[in-house]
């Protein structure tokens, strides 16, 4: 018998996906704009690497000092992280001189749901 409990992380409240699965119905203009912004942000290889580094980092968050080795200068890393935040994919928190990034709540599930085939009725 284990006494281990899984505690929710602060800020991990459920977030509704931006859009339904693509196979469910045609997107509204607003849904298409939101999904396109997210996919466009991830369409850059450096941004995709940074997003992946944050998403896979131990504890679900990463200090910019731990993820900046992606083959570009630090100002370029900051630019790409800003674009990921603007697209709603990352959140950040300043702690002293460092900024810590976290994948926005439910983003991975929401992105996966966009590409999921809707169940047959």
C-alpha positions as CSV (number, residue, x, y, z in Angstrom):
1,X,0.0,0.0,0.0
2,X,1.4,3.4,-1.0
3,X,0.8,6.7,0.7
4,X,2.0,8.6,-2.4
5,X,-0.3,11.3,-3.6
6,X,-0.2,13.2,-6.9
7,X,-0.6,16.9,-6.1
8,X,-1.8,19.3,-8.8
9,X,0.8,21.9,-9.8
10,X,-0.1,25.5,-9.3
11,X,-1.7,26.9,-12.5
12,X,-2.6,23.5,-13.9
13,X,-6.3,24.1,-13.9
14,X,-8.0,22.4,-16.9
15,X,-8.2,24.6,-20.0
16,X,-10.6,23.9,-22.7
17,X,-9.0,23.2,-26.1
18,X,-9.1,26.1,-28.5
19,X,-10.7,24.1,-31.3
20,X,-12.5,20.8,-31.9
21,X,-10.8,18.0,-33.7
22,X,-10.4,18.9,-37.4
23,X,-12.5,15.9,-38.4
24,X,-15.5,17.0,-36.3
25,X,-16.6,20.1,-38.2
26,X,-15.2,23.0,-40.2
27,X,-13.5,25.6,-38.1
28,X,-14.9,29.1,-37.5
29,X,-12.6,32.0,-38.6
30,X,-11.6,32.5,-34.9
31,X,-10.8,28.9,-34.3
32,X,-8.7,28.7,-37.5
33,X,-6.8,31.8,-36.5
34,X,-6.0,30.4,-33.0
35,X,-4.9,27.0,-34.3
36,X,-2.9,28.6,-37.1
37,X,-1.0,30.8,-34.7
38,X,-0.1,27.8,-32.6
39,X,1.0,25.7,-35.5
40,X,2.9,28.6,-37.1
41,X,4.8,29.2,-33.9
42,X,5.8,25.5,-33.8
43,X,6.7,25.6,-37.6
44,X,10.1,26.9,-36.8
45,X,12.7,24.3,-36.0
46,X,14.3,26.4,-33.2
47,X,10.9,27.1,-31.6
48,X,9.9,23.4,-31.8
49,X,13.2,22.5,-30.1
50,X,12.6,25.1,-27.4
51,X,9.0,24.0,-26.9
52,X,10.1,20.3,-26.7
53,X,12.9,21.2,-24.2
54,X,10.4,22.9,-21.9
55,X,7.7,20.2,-22.3
56,X,10.1,17.4,-21.6
57,X,12.1,19.1,-18.8
58,X,11.9,17.5,-15.4
59,X,9.2,19.0,-13.3
60,X,7.4,20.5,-16.3
61,X,9.2,23.7,-16.3
62,X,12.6,24.9,-17.5
63,X,14.9,27.8,-16.7
64,X,16.0,29.7,-19.8
65,X,19.5,28.9,-18.7
66,X,18.9,25.2,-19.2
67,X,17.3,25.3,-22.6
68,X,19.2,28.0,-24.5
69,X,21.7,25.6,-26.2
70,X,19.8,25.3,-29.5
71,X,22.5,26.7,-31.8
72,X,21.4,30.3,-31.9
73,X,22.4,33.4,-29.9
74,X,20.7,34.2,-26.6
75,X,18.8,37.2,-28.0
76,X,17.4,34.9,-30.7
77,X,16.4,32.3,-28.1
78,X,14.5,35.1,-26.2
79,X,12.8,36.1,-29.5
80,X,11.6,32.6,-30.1
81,X,10.4,32.1,-26.6
82,X,8.5,35.3,-26.9
83,X,6.8,34.0,-30.0
84,X,5.8,30.8,-28.3
85,X,4.3,32.8,-25.4
86,X,2.4,35.0,-27.8
87,X,1.0,31.9,-29.5
88,X,-0.3,30.8,-26.1
89,X,2.0,27.8,-26.0
90,X,4.2,28.8,-23.0
91,X,3.9,30.7,-19.8
92,X,6.8,32.2,-17.9
93,X,7.7,33.4,-14.4
94,X,10.7,35.5,-13.5
95,X,12.6,34.3,-10.4
96,X,15.4,36.6,-9.5
97,X,17.5,37.0,-12.7
98,X,16.2,33.9,-14.5
99,X,13.0,33.3,-16.3
100,X,11.3,29.9,-16.0
101,X,9.1,28.6,-18.8
102,X,6.2,26.1,-18.6
103,X,4.0,24.7,-21.3
104,X,0.7,26.4,-20.9
105,X,-2.0,24.3,-19.2
106,X,-3.5,21.6,-21.4
107,X,-1.6,22.8,-24.5
108,X,-0.2,19.4,-25.4
109,X,-3.6,17.7,-25.0
110,X,-5.3,20.5,-26.9
111,X,-2.8,20.3,-29.8
112,X,-3.2,16.5,-29.9
113,X,-7.0,16.8,-29.9
114,X,-6.9,19.1,-33.0
115,X,-5.4,16.2,-35.0
116,X,-7.5,13.4,-33.4
117,X,-10.0,11.6,-35.5
118,X,-13.5,12.1,-34.1
119,X,-15.1,8.9,-33.0
120,X,-17.7,7.4,-35.3
121,X,-21.3,7.6,-34.2
